[in-house]
Amino acid sequence: LGEVPSPIVKLASGENPLGASPKGLEGVRAGMAELMFYPDWTATRLRRKVADHVGLTPEHVVCGAGETEIIGGIMRAFAEPGGEIAMARPTFPVYHQYVQAEGRTVRFADGGEALDVGPGPMFETVSERTRVAFVTSPHNPTGRCWALEDVAELCRRIPHALVVLDEAYIHFSERPSGFAVLAEHPNLIVLRTFSKAYGLAGLRVGYGVADPRVIDLLMRAKPTWNLGPLQVLGAAAALDDDEHVARTVALVSEGRRRVEEAAASQPKLRVVDGSEANYVLLRVVDPELDSTQVFKHFLRRGLVIKDGTVSYLGLGDRHVRIDAPPPEVLPRVREAIRAL
Ligand code: PMP
């Protein structure tokens, strides 16, 4: 690569450009006083806090080392070996990696050329054999959202299965949360993370909200002391940090808009429209180029973006994903797009 300009900036994992929630960090520091004790294995303080936040009881909440740990628990609790798990293609790769690593069967709802990760392909994919169906809204990598009525319709079509609504990026969208329809759908779980809007990806905390019967099974499947006091107190404090979330959301929506503008003026690229997340998916339309070449072009400029062909099954070699940059990084992103 030769000389790479510094600082190297990562725009590839949807991390928070403003850093960690200050309230969250205070909570982490408070948690240090408890490090000599085993934690409460049910993480009740955090579950109570989340329950207050969403207007339910702690029996409706499970917490884990990131959403990722809860996703693994869902596979084990709701799908027997060989059981079918439905998801869009392309999607967040952890879903199918877990399914395949633990001997379950993936059923992909193929988005095709249009990258349709909405209800159409999903409704065609699910069946009486489905055990779990994943809906990601906003979606990774397109950033597109499902309407809540469609999530509700999916729940009605497969009452024998669990519908997972992954809202990792919901703060960046203005849509209502699936929390609003949980009461009517006992086969729905809504997942949230502290890794994005709260800026705590390294702390590893996420939660799921669902009917207490679903939560009871997930509590049985989870590793016993999966969260320590740094995570429990850090995340509980971060949940009050509305100011950090609001500043993050404002910064991200401006950054996303600016990247979309810059990409729109580059004929070798096309914006995959409709992103309501903290990143934008770009299609490489110049047949002389592929996503890996575009990735390397950015890398030579000290900018790490996501190469679709490496990061997503079924996305092919024509897409890159780039996080909404903070204002100080924007000129470098613009220059990289212009110079392509
Ligand atoms: N869900 C989606 C859709 C994601 O894109 C990611 C992270 N890239 C996660 C979950 C992971 O969340 P966590 O850090 O809470 O494990």
Boltz pocket constraint, residues with backbone or C-beta under 6 A from the ligand:
constraints:
  - pocket:
      binder: B
      contacts: [[A, 13], [A, 14], [A, 65], [A, 66], [A, 67], [A, 68], [A, 69], [A, 92], [A, 136], [A, 138], [A, 139], [A, 140], [A, 166], [A, 168], [A, 192], [A, 193], [A, 194], [A, 195], [A, 201], [A, 205], [A, 206]]
      max_distance: 6.0
